[in-house]
Amino acid sequence: IMRGRDTSVSAQFIRLGMDLAQPFYAAAVRVRNFAFDRRWRTIRPLPRPVVSVGNITTGGTGKTPMVIELVRRLRAMGHRPAVLLRGYKAAHTSTQGGATGSDEAMVLAAALGPDVPVEADPDRTVGAARALERDSGVTVFVLDDGFQHRQIHRDIDIVLIDATDPFGGEDEARDVTDL
């Protein structure tokens, strides 16, 4: 719908509504970011270093596969990472060894195995505390889709883009050689 590929009447109305709401949403985001930049809103540190994997457009940039690869590399280096994610459609869930949770949490748990805590919670501070309760040896937190999550201090931001559509919204993917 957002990329314009769905041309149905309902999709057109949804896009019209989003176009009308966009200036208000953008203004609210600017005010929110200004408040964080000025330290009027609290940025909380977690008790371990934080690596955030995110993007600047909606979906399709490979955040989850990047988190899986990053966690595997951190483990190969001797770290004990835990993954924190917002947990769309399934708030406050812990997954370990394929237990239930959000779809994304289940994918991460299945790919990473039972030794990596995966915590889905809109409040990532709570998720971090739960991960440490399960495994006090956690040495680093990896935020899945954490770039816009300003409430948590991040030590490193990894921001992904789709090289064929770096700013999103293109109707057709372009050849990389055209960029």
N, C-alpha and C positions, 0 to 999 in steps of 0.2 A: 504494500500500500504506500509506504513512505517513498519508495523509489519511483513510483508512477507506473509500475508494470501492470498493476491491477487497474483496469480502466472502467470497472463497473460503476454504476451510479453511487452505490453506497461508499465505495472507495473514494470517489471524487468528493463526496460530502465530508468524509473523514479528513481528507487532505485540506479541504477548505477550512474546516474547523481548526486544524492544526496551524494553518497559515494565519488565521485570525488570532489564535492564542500565542503564537510565536513571539511577538514583541513583548508581551507581558511576561512570558516565561524567561526570555533573555534578560529582561530588566531584573527579575527576581534573582536570577543566577548571578548577575553582575553585583547586586547588592550583597548577596550571600558571600561571594568571593571577596568583595571589598571588606566585609566584616572579618573574615578570616585573615586577610592580608594585614589588617590593622590590629589583629589580635583581640578584637572585640568579642569574637567567638572563640571558644577554647579548642585548641588542638592538643589532644592527649597523647602522650608517649606510651608505648607498650613496653613491657619489661624485657623485650628482646628486639634486635634489629628488625626492620620491616622493609620488604621489597614489594612494591606495588606493580602489578601488570594491568594496564588499562588501554583505552583507546579514546579518540576524540570524535568518533562517529558511531553510529548505531550498528552493532553486530558485525559479524563476518570478517574480523581481522585476525582471528586465531588466538584469542586470549587463553582459552582453556588448554589447547595444545602447548602453548608457550609455558603456562603454569606447570603442566605435567613435565615438560622438558627441564625447566628450571629446577623443580623439586628433585628430579632424578640427578641432575648435575650437583646440586647442593649435597645430596646424600652421598654421591661418589666422592665428594670433598670431605666427608666426615661430619657434615651438619645433620641435625635432626629437625627438619622443617615441619611446620604445621600450616595448613591452608585455611584462610579465612575468606568467606564470601558472604554476600548479602543474603542469599537464600531466597530468591524469587519463588513465590508460590508455596514456600515451606519454611516459615520462620522458625528459629530456635531448634535446629536439628543438628545432631552429631552423626557423622558417618564414620565407620571404621570397619574395614573388611567387607564392604558392600552392603551395609545396613541401609535402611530407608532414609530418605531425605528428599531434597529437591532433585530434579533430573540432573542438574549440573553437579551437585554434590555427589550423587551416585556415580556419575561418570568419573569424577576425580578419585573417589574412593576405590573404584574398581581398577583404575589405571595405576594408582599409587600403592595400593596394598594396605594391609591392616596396621603397618607400623607408622603411617603418616596420618595424624589427626586432620580431619576435614570438618570444619565448623561453619555452619550456615546460620547467620543471625544478622538481622538489620543493625544491631549494635555490635560492631566488631570487637569492642572492648570486652563485652560479655563472652563472645566467641573465643577470644584469646584466653580469657580466664578459664573457660571450660577446657580448652586445649591443654593448658598447663596443669589442670587438675588430672586430666587423663595421662599426660606425659610431662612430668616436670623437667625432663631433659631436653625439651624443645629449645633449639638454639636460634631459630629465625622464623619469622612469620612471613608468609607470602599472601598478599591480598589479591584475590582474583577479582578483576573489574574494580580496581581501587583508585583510578586516577581522579575521579570526581569526588571521592570520599575524603573530604578535607578534615573530618573530625579526628583522624588518626595521623600522628606524625609518621611520615615515610622517610626512610633513609635513602632509598633508591626508587626512582620511578622509571619503569620501562613502558613506553607508550608505543603502541602498534598502530600501523595504518595499512590500508589496502593499497598497494602500489599502483593498481589499475584504476583506483577511484579514491585518492587520498583524502578528500574532504567530504566524501559521501554525496549521495543524491544524484549521481549521474544515471541517466536512463539506460545507457549501454556501457558495459565495461570497455575501456579503451585498451589498445595494445600498449604494453609498457614502452615500446620504442617510440610511441607518439608523445610521450611525456617530456 
